[in-house]
Amino acid sequence: MEGQTTVTLLSRKKVKVAQDTINVKRIASKVTVNVCVEPSIEVTKITSGINDTIWVVETWVPVLDDSGNLTAYLNNASTKSTTSDDLFKVTDIKEDLFTYNPRSPLSETTQEDYNGTTYDFYHFEPFYTSPVEWEYSDPDAPYVKIVCQWQRTQTVTTTKQRVNGVWGDKTTETKYNTTAKNFYYKLALPGTTFKKNNWYNYKVYLGLLGSDTDDAAVEVNYEYYVVDWSKDTQKIETSILDARYLSVAKDTIYLYNEESVNIPYVTSHDCKIIGYGGATNITHSHLYLKDATPTRNKVENIDDRYTIELDTLNNERIISFNRTLNNTITDKEKFDFTVDTTKFRICHADGDYGNIYYHDIVIIQYPAIYADFLKSNSKVFVNEQYYGYYWWNDYYDRTDDGNTLMYVYDDNNKDIGSIGDPDAVDGTANNTNQNLYKLYVTVLEDDNLFIADPREETGSSISNINSSKAKTYRATKKDAGWAVAPAFMNASSYGKTTAVTYNYAVERCATYQEAGYPAGRWRIPTKGEIKFVVSLSVNEHIPSLFNSQYWCASGEYFSTTDSEFHTETNSSATHFVRCVYDLWYWGDDPVQSALTTAKWSDNL
């Protein structure tokens, strides 16, 4: 709005001294926000635990009976202005930017249409800012934050996990959660300017749950118009078609044994899908673990197991992704055994705008059974002893006589196997694999196997080991049978040993340490875990880790000669052992202080 006004200068005695007409300009921009909220939203979650599978259907309802449950505010408004038509860039006036306090909506609502559906709209007092200019991806660009409270009702269906191939009972119950929770939304503004004397009006639709943290607010759908801010402004139902924007709800998505996901996005113009980083082809990659030296395979074109399409769902634009999982272990070529990463870009489809308005998307898909590896640092300890040195009777003894292995002992000087020369573990021959293999299991194809915690219920000290080292060690149950831990790791070939009796095999694993995973956490594997690992090797998904006769927790031994378990009746018999570590309980990461120094779990 521009115009003229008359200014009169009076003396102290109220006598007119001078009078003239001057030009008047309105400098500010006006921003108004109007919000409608979906009456209810359903979210389904599936969790596979050790003993059961749980389906949770959550119904979320907005809590709008209190004015403080829905708020909005403008971020990065500007106080710096000029009477010219020039615009300040936000990068040059950071000290002049400010954020409004959250505002509650006005008391009166109106019923208006949004994408063909009538909603109650909540209106907020206007926000004002001086004219300003920003780049599309500028971190200091203005935006509107919206906070809405939602309350949920849960319907929980629990199915007991199968034991020896038999599924347990199913129970269903409804839980009411009376505690409301705030969710956060971000209105990323279209265009790159606020111009003087313009009114920017936004109609915002909250049709999905936002983020439960302020700093990760979910971007939302909206309509908007811009008109001249005159004294008698009239509402115009239109959009400014040459203003551009593209916002995607998330750019990194994790799928856990799920084949599909819908990713909401908001755009001013039609979009297309191309390769990540602007490349021609969509790519996907995964680990290839068959060989002793793992590699990452990158495929430039997706196959017929993938679909990536632009679609609409409930009046929202979505990127629809689907990749069919193959969970059949015996399929040597297509079994999904490692994490698959798909990368692509969504961008504006017309002209060169795709180089400006785009988002690179990464989808990380975890199958039902998946593996990873860690190349060992070759630092193996058994009861604090390692190759070349061992601790005995308060002094160090060095083995430097050229032997390729050294024997290790418990605290009663009993032989619990050996440690080999790490230089001999080079990945070139049988049982020289340098990798620890991490295995994660949520579903087992073999009906004889079942997922469970195979350890003793309570911890205790370790036979023939000083109690100052370990008091809470949880050994594998002898009757764990075909149980398989939800996530576990196999020791590398740096930990290979001479054959030992069953009792000393148990001691060896209890005192074993490798690559920062401390002693007091490793254990002897179950029958189920050995069978599971062997099946992965037989079907060429990982190298062979068992190539002779190996002890399992039951006191039986597995022979690769006939791929069978055998009862051992001779208490003096000796076999090999490959220890395992419970990642599901202790976590994936090594203990930094145990990378190169002997450490016990109880003493960390």
C-alpha positions as CSV (number, residue, x, y, z in Angstrom):
1,M,0.0,0.0,0.0
2,E,1.4,3.4,-1.0
3,G,-0.2,6.9,-0.6
4,Q,0.2,10.4,0.8
5,T,-0.6,12.1,4.1
6,T,-0.4,15.7,5.4
7,V,2.1,16.4,8.1
8,T,1.7,19.6,10.2
9,L,4.5,21.0,12.4
10,L,3.2,23.0,15.5
11,S,5.2,25.2,17.9
12,R,5.2,24.9,21.7
13,K,2.2,27.2,21.7
14,K,0.3,25.1,19.2
15,V,0.9,27.6,16.4
16,K,1.2,26.0,12.9
17,V,4.8,26.5,11.8
18,A,4.8,24.4,8.6
19,Q,2.7,22.0,6.7
20,D,3.4,19.7,3.7
21,T,2.4,16.5,1.9
22,I,4.7,13.5,2.1
23,N,4.6,10.0,0.5
24,V,3.9,7.0,2.7
25,K,4.9,3.4,2.0
26,R,4.1,0.2,3.8
27,I,7.3,-1.8,4.1
28,A,6.3,-5.0,5.9
29,S,5.0,-8.3,4.6
30,K,2.0,-10.0,6.3
31,V,1.9,-13.8,6.9
32,T,-1.2,-15.7,8.0
33,V,-1.6,-19.4,8.8
34,N,-4.8,-21.4,8.8
35,V,-4.7,-25.0,10.0
36,C,-7.0,-28.0,9.6
37,V,-6.4,-31.4,11.3
38,E,-7.4,-34.9,10.2
39,P,-10.0,-36.2,12.8
40,S,-8.0,-39.5,13.4
41,I,-4.9,-41.3,12.1
42,E,-4.1,-45.0,12.4
43,V,-0.5,-46.3,12.7
44,T,0.4,-50.1,12.7
45,K,3.6,-51.4,14.2
46,I,4.8,-55.0,14.2
47,T,7.5,-56.1,16.6
48,S,9.1,-59.6,16.7
49,G,10.6,-60.4,20.1
50,I,12.3,-63.3,21.6
51,N,9.1,-65.0,22.7
52,D,6.3,-63.4,20.7
53,T,5.2,-61.3,17.8
54,I,3.2,-58.1,18.7
55,W,0.9,-56.2,16.3
56,V,0.0,-52.7,17.7
57,V,-2.6,-50.6,16.0
58,E,-2.5,-47.0,17.3
59,T,-5.4,-44.6,16.7
60,W,-4.4,-41.0,17.2
61,V,-6.9,-38.3,17.7
62,P,-6.1,-34.5,17.9
63,V,-6.7,-32.8,21.2
64,L,-8.1,-29.4,20.2
65,D,-10.4,-28.6,23.2
66,D,-7.7,-26.3,24.7
67,S,-6.3,-23.3,22.9
68,G,-2.8,-24.3,24.0
69,N,-2.9,-27.7,22.3
70,L,-2.4,-26.2,18.8
71,T,0.2,-23.5,18.2
72,A,2.0,-21.8,15.3
73,Y,4.8,-19.3,15.0
74,L,7.0,-17.8,12.3
75,N,10.8,-18.4,12.5
76,N,13.5,-16.2,11.0
77,A,11.4,-13.1,10.5
78,S,13.4,-10.0,9.8
79,T,13.5,-6.6,11.5
80,K,15.8,-5.0,9.0
81,S,14.1,-2.9,6.3
82,T,14.6,-0.3,3.6
83,T,12.4,2.0,1.6
84,S,13.9,0.8,-1.7
85,D,12.7,-2.2,-3.6
86,D,16.0,-4.0,-2.8
87,L,15.8,-7.1,-0.6
88,F,18.2,-8.1,2.1
89,K,19.5,-11.7,2.0
90,V,19.1,-13.7,5.2
91,T,22.7,-14.7,5.1
92,D,23.7,-11.0,5.4
93,I,21.4,-10.1,8.3
94,K,21.4,-13.0,10.6
95,E,21.6,-10.7,13.6
96,D,18.4,-9.1,12.5
97,L,16.4,-12.3,12.4
98,F,14.0,-13.3,15.1
99,T,11.4,-15.9,16.0
100,Y,7.9,-15.2,17.2
101,N,6.6,-16.8,20.4
102,P,4.1,-19.6,19.8
103,R,0.5,-18.4,19.3
104,S,-2.7,-20.2,19.9
105,P,-5.5,-20.0,17.3
106,L,-8.3,-17.4,17.4
107,S,-11.5,-18.5,19.1
108,E,-13.6,-18.7,15.9
109,T,-13.1,-21.4,13.3
110,T,-14.4,-21.6,9.7
111,Q,-15.4,-24.6,7.6
112,E,-13.4,-24.6,4.3
113,D,-12.5,-27.0,1.6
114,Y,-9.1,-28.7,1.3
115,N,-8.5,-31.1,-1.6
116,G,-12.2,-31.8,-1.9
117,T,-12.9,-32.4,1.8
118,T,-14.5,-29.9,4.2
119,Y,-12.6,-29.3,7.5
120,D,-12.7,-27.0,10.4
121,F,-9.9,-24.4,10.0
122,Y,-8.2,-22.8,12.9
123,H,-6.9,-19.2,12.3
124,F,-4.0,-17.4,13.9
125,E,-3.2,-13.7,14.3
126,P,-1.0,-12.4,11.5
127,F,2.8,-12.5,11.7
128,Y,4.8,-9.7,10.2
129,T,8.3,-9.5,8.7
130,S,10.4,-7.0,6.8
131,P,11.1,-7.9,3.2
132,V,13.8,-10.5,2.9
133,E,15.3,-12.9,0.3
134,W,16.8,-16.4,0.8
135,E,18.1,-19.3,-1.2
136,Y,16.0,-22.5,-1.6
137,S,18.2,-24.6,0.7
138,D,19.4,-21.8,3.0
139,P,19.4,-23.0,6.7
140,D,18.3,-19.5,7.8
141,A,15.3,-19.4,5.5
142,P,12.0,-18.4,7.1
143,Y,9.5,-21.1,8.0
144,V,6.5,-21.7,10.1
145,K,6.5,-24.2,13.0
146,I,3.2,-25.8,14.0
147,V,2.7,-27.9,17.2
148,C,-0.3,-30.1,17.6
149,Q,-1.3,-32.4,20.5
150,W,-2.5,-35.9,19.8
151,Q,-3.8,-38.7,22.0
152,R,-3.7,-42.4,21.2
153,T,-5.7,-45.6,21.7
154,Q,-3.8,-48.9,21.3
155,T,-5.2,-52.2,20.1
156,V,-2.5,-54.8,20.9
157,T,-2.5,-58.3,19.4
158,T,0.2,-60.7,20.8
159,T,1.0,-64.1,19.2
160,K,3.4,-66.3,21.1
161,Q,6.4,-67.4,19.2
162,R,6.6,-70.9,17.9
163,V,8.5,-73.5,19.9
164,N,9.6,-76.5,18.0
165,G,7.5,-75.3,15.0
166,V,4.3,-74.8,17.0
167,W,2.8,-71.3,17.3
168,G,1.4,-70.3,20.7
169,D,-1.8,-68.6,21.8
170,K,-3.0,-65.2,20.4
171,T,-4.3,-62.5,22.7
172,T,-5.9,-59.2,21.8
173,E,-6.4,-56.2,24.2
174,T,-7.2,-52.5,23.9
175,K,-5.2,-50.0,25.9
176,Y,-6.1,-46.4,26.4
177,N,-3.4,-43.9,26.8
178,T,-4.8,-40.8,28.4
179,T,-1.5,-38.8,28.1
180,A,-1.5,-36.5,25.1
181,K,1.7,-35.9,23.2
182,N,3.0,-33.0,21.2
183,F,3.9,-33.5,17.5
184,Y,5.9,-31.0,15.5
185,Y,5.4,-29.9,11.9
186,K,7.3,-27.6,9.6
187,L,5.8,-25.4,6.9
188,A,8.7,-24.9,4.4
189,L,7.7,-21.7,2.6
190,P,7.5,-21.7,-1.2
191,G,9.4,-19.2,-3.2
192,T,12.5,-17.4,-2.0
193,T,11.2,-13.9,-1.0
194,F,8.9,-11.9,1.2
195,K,8.2,-8.7,-0.7
196,K,7.0,-5.5,0.8
197,N,3.2,-4.8,1.1
198,N,2.4,-8.5,0.1
199,W,0.1,-10.8,2.1
200,Y,1.1,-14.5,2.2
201,N,-1.7,-16.7,3.3
202,Y,-1.2,-20.5,4.0
203,K,-3.8,-23.2,4.4
204,V,-2.1,-26.1,6.2
205,Y,-3.3,-29.7,6.4
206,L,-2.1,-31.9,9.2
207,G,-2.9,-35.4,7.8
208,L,-0.2,-37.4,9.5
209,L,1.6,-37.6,12.8
210,G,4.5,-35.2,13.0
211,S,7.8,-35.7,14.7
212,D,7.9,-36.2,18.4
213,T,11.0,-33.9,18.6
214,D,11.1,-30.3,17.8
215,D,14.3,-30.4,15.8
216,A,13.0,-33.1,13.4
217,A,9.7,-31.5,12.5
218,V,7.8,-33.1,9.7
219,E,7.1,-31.0,6.6
220,V,3.4,-30.7,5.8
221,N,1.0,-30.2,2.9
222,Y,-0.5,-26.8,2.2
223,E,-2.1,-24.4,-0.2
224,Y,-1.3,-20.7,-0.4
225,Y,-1.8,-17.5,-2.2
226,V,-0.1,-14.1,-2.4
227,V,-2.0,-10.8,-3.0
228,D,-1.3,-7.2,-2.6
229,W,-1.9,-6.2,1.0
230,S,-4.3,-3.3,0.6
231,K,-6.7,-1.8,3.0
232,D,-9.6,-3.8,1.7
233,T,-7.9,-7.0,0.9
234,Q,-10.2,-9.6,-0.7
235,K,-9.6,-13.3,-0.4
236,I,-8.6,-14.9,-3.7
237,E,-8.7,-18.7,-4.1
238,T,-5.7,-19.2,-6.4
239,S,-2.1,-20.1,-6.3
240,I,1.0,-18.4,-7.7
241,L,2.0,-20.9,-10.3
242,D,5.5,-19.7,-10.9
243,A,6.5,-20.1,-7.2
244,R,8.4,-23.3,-6.8
245,Y,9.0,-25.6,-3.8
246,L,9.6,-29.3,-3.1
247,S,9.6,-30.8,0.4
248,V,9.9,-34.5,1.3
249,A,8.9,-35.8,4.7
250,K,12.1,-37.9,5.2
251,D,15.1,-38.4,3.0
252,T,16.5,-41.5,4.8
253,I,14.0,-44.4,5.6
254,Y,14.7,-47.6,7.4
255,L,12.5,-50.7,6.7
256,Y,12.7,-53.7,9.1
257,N,11.5,-56.8,7.4
258,E,9.1,-54.6,5.5
259,E,8.7,-54.5,1.7
260,S,7.0,-51.2,1.1
261,V,6.7,-47.6,2.3
262,N,4.9,-44.5,1.3
263,I,6.9,-41.2,1.6
264,P,4.8,-38.0,1.6
265,Y,6.0,-35.1,-0.3
266,V,4.8,-31.6,-1.1
267,T,5.5,-29.9,-4.5
268,S,4.5,-26.9,-6.5
269,H,5.1,-28.7,-9.9
270,D,5.1,-32.2,-11.3
271,C,8.0,-34.4,-10.3
272,K,10.0,-37.3,-11.6
273,I,12.3,-40.0,-10.2
274,I,15.9,-40.2,-11.5
275,G,19.1,-41.6,-10.1
276,Y,20.7,-40.5,-6.8
277,G,22.8,-37.3,-7.2
278,G,21.3,-36.6,-10.6
279,A,22.5,-39.9,-12.2
280,T,20.5,-41.5,-14.9
281,N,19.8,-44.8,-13.1
282,I,18.4,-45.7,-9.7
283,T,21.0,-47.8,-7.8
284,H,20.9,-50.4,-5.0
285,S,23.7,-52.1,-3.2
286,H,24.3,-54.8,-0.6
287,L,27.1,-56.7,1.0
288,Y,28.4,-59.9,-0.6
289,L,29.7,-62.1,2.2
290,K,30.3,-65.4,0.5
291,D,34.1,-64.9,0.2
292,A,36.5,-64.3,3.0
293,T,37.0,-60.8,1.7
294,P,33.5,-59.2,1.7
295,T,32.6,-56.8,-1.0
296,R,29.7,-54.3,-1.6
297,N,27.9,-54.9,-4.9
298,K,26.4,-51.9,-6.5
299,V,23.7,-52.4,-9.2
300,E,23.0,-49.5,-11.5
301,N,19.5,-50.7,-12.5
302,I,16.8,-52.0,-10.3
303,D,15.1,-55.3,-11.3
304,D,11.5,-56.5,-11.4
305,R,11.5,-56.9,-7.6
306,Y,11.5,-53.1,-7.2
307,T,8.8,-50.5,-7.9
308,I,9.3,-46.7,-7.2
309,E,6.4,-44.6,-8.3
310,L,4.8,-41.2,-7.7
311,D,1.2,-41.6,-6.5
312,T,-1.5,-40.0,-4.3
313,L,-3.0,-41.5,-1.1
314,N,-5.7,-39.8,0.9
315,N,-5.2,-36.6,-1.1
316,E,-1.5,-36.6,-0.3
317,R,1.3,-36.9,-2.8
318,I,3.5,-39.9,-2.0
319,I,6.6,-41.7,-3.3
320,S,5.5,-45.4,-3.3
321,F,8.4,-47.8,-2.8
322,N,8.2,-51.6,-2.9
323,R,10.9,-54.2,-2.9
324,T,9.9,-57.9,-2.5
325,L,12.0,-59.7,0.1
326,N,13.3,-63.2,-0.5
327,N,13.6,-65.0,2.8
328,T,14.4,-68.5,1.5
329,I,17.8,-69.5,2.8
330,T,18.1,-72.3,0.2
331,D,17.9,-69.8,-2.7
332,K,21.7,-69.3,-3.2
333,E,21.3,-66.4,-5.7
334,K,18.4,-64.2,-4.4
335,F,18.1,-64.8,-0.7
336,D,18.1,-61.4,1.0
337,F,20.8,-61.9,3.6
338,T,22.3,-58.4,4.0
339,V,21.0,-54.9,4.3
340,D,19.9,-53.5,0.9
341,T,20.3,-49.8,0.2
342,T,18.3,-48.1,-2.6
343,K,19.2,-44.6,-3.7
344,F,17.2,-42.3,-6.0
345,R,16.3,-38.6,-6.5
346,I,12.9,-36.9,-6.8
347,C,13.0,-33.6,-8.6
348,H,10.9,-31.2,-10.6
349,A,10.3,-32.6,-14.1
350,D,10.2,-29.5,-16.3
351,G,13.2,-27.9,-17.8
352,D,16.4,-27.4,-15.8
353,Y,14.5,-27.0,-12.5
354,G,15.3,-30.6,-11.6
355,N,18.8,-29.4,-10.9
356,I,17.5,-26.9,-8.3
357,Y,14.4,-28.4,-6.7
358,Y,15.2,-32.0,-5.7
359,H,15.7,-34.4,-2.8
360,D,18.0,-37.4,-2.7
361,I,16.3,-40.3,-1.0
362,V,18.0,-43.4,0.7
363,I,15.9,-46.4,1.7
364,I,17.7,-48.9,3.9
365,Q,15.9,-52.3,4.0
366,Y,16.7,-54.9,6.6
367,P,15.5,-58.5,5.7
368,A,14.2,-61.0,8.3
369,I,17.6,-62.5,8.6
370,Y,20.6,-60.4,7.8
371,A,24.4,-60.4,8.4
372,D,27.2,-58.0,8.7
373,F,30.9,-58.4,9.3
374,L,33.7,-56.8,11.3
375,K,37.3,-57.3,10.3
376,S,39.1,-58.3,13.4
377,N,42.0,-56.2,14.7
378,S,43.7,-59.6,15.5
379,K,43.8,-58.8,19.2
380,V,42.7,-62.1,20.9
381,F,43.0,-62.7,24.6
382,V,42.1,-65.9,26.5
383,N,42.1,-65.4,30.2
384,E,44.2,-62.3,29.6
385,Q,46.8,-64.2,27.7
386,Y,47.7,-63.3,24.0
387,Y,50.1,-64.6,21.4
388,G,53.7,-63.9,22.4
389,Y,53.0,-63.1,26.0
390,Y,51.0,-64.6,28.8
391,W,50.4,-63.7,32.4
392,W,51.4,-66.3,35.0
393,N,52.5,-66.2,38.6
394,D,53.0,-62.4,38.6
395,Y,55.3,-62.1,35.6
396,Y,55.2,-62.1,31.8
397,D,56.6,-65.0,29.9
398,R,57.4,-64.4,26.2
399,T,57.0,-67.0,23.5
400,D,59.6,-66.1,20.9
401,D,60.9,-69.5,19.9
402,G,59.3,-69.4,16.4
403,N,56.3,-71.6,17.4
404,T,53.1,-70.9,15.4
405,L,50.9,-71.2,18.5
406,M,51.0,-70.9,22.3
407,Y,49.0,-72.7,24.9
408,V,46.8,-70.7,27.3
409,Y,45.7,-71.7,30.8
410,D,43.0,-71.1,33.4
411,D,43.9,-69.9,36.9
412,N,44.5,-73.5,38.0
413,N,47.1,-73.9,35.3
414,K,44.9,-76.2,33.2
415,D,45.2,-76.1,29.4
416,I,42.2,-74.4,27.8
417,G,43.5,-74.5,24.3
418,S,45.8,-72.3,22.3
419,I,46.2,-69.0,20.5
420,G,47.8,-69.0,17.0
421,D,50.2,-66.6,15.4
422,P,48.0,-63.8,14.0
423,D,50.3,-63.5,11.0
424,A,49.1,-66.9,9.9
425,V,45.5,-65.7,9.7
426,D,45.6,-64.1,6.2
427,G,42.3,-65.3,4.6
428,T,44.1,-67.4,2.0
429,A,43.5,-70.9,3.4
430,N,40.9,-72.9,5.3
431,N,40.1,-71.5,8.7
432,T,42.2,-68.3,8.2
433,N,39.2,-66.0,8.0
434,Q,39.9,-62.6,9.6
435,N,36.2,-61.6,10.0
436,L,33.8,-61.8,12.9
437,Y,30.3,-62.4,11.4
438,K,27.3,-60.7,12.9
439,L,24.0,-62.5,12.5
440,Y,20.6,-60.9,13.2
441,V,17.5,-63.1,13.3
442,T,13.8,-62.2,13.5
443,V,12.3,-65.2,11.7
444,L,13.7,-68.7,11.3
445,E,12.8,-70.8,8.2
446,D,13.7,-74.1,9.9
447,D,10.8,-75.2,12.1
448,N,13.1,-77.0,14.5
449,L,14.9,-73.7,15.5
450,F,13.4,-71.1,17.7
451,I,14.6,-67.6,18.8
452,A,15.3,-67.3,22.6
453,D,17.9,-66.2,25.1
454,P,20.0,-69.3,25.5
455,R,21.9,-68.2,28.6
456,E,21.5,-69.2,32.2
457,E,18.9,-67.1,34.1
458,T,21.4,-65.8,36.6
459,G,25.1,-65.0,36.5
460,S,27.9,-66.7,38.5
461,S,31.6,-67.1,38.7
462,I,33.6,-69.2,36.2
463,S,35.1,-72.6,37.1
464,N,38.9,-72.4,37.6
465,I,38.9,-68.6,37.1
466,N,39.6,-66.1,39.8
467,S,36.3,-64.6,41.1
468,S,37.8,-61.1,41.0
469,K,37.6,-61.4,37.2
470,A,34.0,-62.5,36.8
471,K,31.1,-63.0,39.2
472,T,28.1,-62.5,36.9
473,Y,29.0,-64.6,33.9
474,R,25.9,-66.2,32.2
475,A,26.9,-69.4,30.4
476,T,24.9,-71.1,27.7
477,K,22.2,-73.5,29.1
478,K,23.1,-77.1,28.5
479,D,19.4,-77.7,27.6
480,A,19.1,-74.7,25.3
481,G,18.9,-77.2,22.4
482,W,17.8,-75.6,19.1
483,A,17.5,-72.1,20.5
484,V,19.1,-69.3,18.5
485,A,19.9,-65.9,20.0
486,P,18.2,-62.9,18.3
487,A,21.6,-61.4,17.3
488,F,25.0,-63.0,17.9
489,M,28.5,-62.8,16.5
490,N,31.0,-65.6,15.7
491,A,34.6,-65.4,16.6
492,S,37.1,-65.0,13.8
493,S,39.9,-67.5,12.9
494,Y,42.2,-65.5,15.1
495,G,40.5,-67.4,17.9
496,K,41.1,-70.9,16.6
497,T,42.4,-73.4,19.1
498,T,43.8,-76.8,19.5
499,A,41.1,-79.4,20.5
500,V,40.0,-79.2,24.2
501,T,37.6,-81.1,26.4
502,Y,34.0,-79.9,26.8
503,N,34.6,-78.3,30.2
504,Y,37.7,-76.5,29.0
505,A,35.8,-75.4,25.9
506,V,33.2,-73.7,28.2
507,E,36.0,-72.1,30.2
508,R,37.8,-70.9,27.0
509,C,34.7,-69.1,25.7
510,A,34.0,-67.6,29.1
511,T,37.5,-66.1,29.1
512,Y,37.7,-65.2,25.4
513,Q,38.1,-61.7,24.1
514,E,38.6,-60.3,20.6
515,A,38.6,-57.0,18.8
516,G,37.2,-55.0,21.8
517,Y,34.5,-57.4,22.8
518,P,35.6,-58.2,26.4
519,A,35.9,-61.5,28.3
520,G,33.0,-62.6,30.4
521,R,30.5,-62.1,27.5
522,W,31.4,-64.8,25.1
523,R,29.9,-68.3,25.4
524,I,29.8,-71.7,23.7
525,P,27.1,-71.9,20.9
526,T,23.9,-73.9,21.0
527,K,23.0,-76.7,18.6
528,G,20.6,-74.4,17.0
529,E,23.2,-71.7,16.4
530,I,25.7,-74.1,14.9
531,K,23.0,-75.6,12.6
532,F,21.9,-72.1,11.6
533,V,25.4,-70.9,10.8
534,V,26.2,-74.1,8.9
535,S,23.1,-73.7,6.8
536,L,24.2,-70.3,5.8
537,S,27.6,-71.7,4.7
538,V,26.1,-74.7,2.9
539,N,23.9,-72.3,0.9
540,E,27.0,-70.1,0.0
541,H,25.9,-67.0,1.9
542,I,29.0,-66.9,4.2
543,P,32.3,-68.8,4.2
544,S,32.5,-72.1,6.1
545,L,33.1,-71.4,9.8
546,F,32.9,-75.0,11.0
547,N,35.1,-77.5,9.2
548,S,35.8,-80.3,11.6
549,Q,34.3,-81.4,14.9
550,Y,33.0,-78.6,17.2
551,W,31.5,-78.6,20.7
552,C,28.0,-77.2,21.4
553,A,26.5,-76.2,24.7
554,S,24.6,-79.5,25.1
555,G,27.9,-81.5,25.4
556,E,27.4,-83.0,21.9
557,Y,29.7,-82.2,19.0
558,F,28.9,-81.3,15.4
559,S,30.9,-83.0,12.6
560,T,31.2,-81.5,9.2
561,T,31.9,-85.0,7.8
562,D,28.3,-86.0,8.0
563,S,26.7,-82.7,9.1
564,E,25.2,-84.3,12.2
565,F,25.4,-83.8,15.9
566,H,26.8,-86.7,18.0
567,T,26.6,-87.6,21.6
568,E,30.0,-87.7,23.3
569,T,30.3,-90.4,25.9
570,N,34.0,-90.0,26.6
571,S,34.6,-87.2,29.2
572,S,38.2,-86.9,28.1
573,A,37.4,-86.5,24.4
574,T,38.6,-83.3,22.7
575,H,37.0,-81.2,19.9
576,F,37.3,-77.6,18.7
577,V,35.1,-74.7,19.7
578,R,34.1,-71.4,18.0
579,C,32.8,-69.0,20.6
580,V,29.8,-66.6,20.1
581,Y,29.0,-63.1,21.5
582,D,25.4,-61.9,22.3
583,L,25.0,-58.7,20.3
584,W,21.3,-58.5,21.1
585,Y,22.2,-58.2,24.8
586,W,25.6,-56.4,24.9
587,G,25.2,-54.3,21.8
588,D,26.9,-54.0,18.4
589,D,29.8,-51.8,19.3
590,P,33.2,-52.9,20.8
591,V,34.4,-51.5,24.1
592,Q,37.1,-49.0,23.3
593,S,39.2,-49.8,26.3
594,A,39.2,-53.5,25.3
595,L,40.5,-53.0,21.8
596,T,44.1,-53.8,22.6
597,T,44.0,-54.5,26.4
598,A,42.6,-57.5,28.3
599,K,39.4,-56.5,29.9
600,W,36.7,-58.3,31.9
601,S,33.0,-57.4,31.5
602,D,32.5,-57.2,35.3
603,N,35.4,-54.8,35.7
604,L,34.6,-52.2,33.0
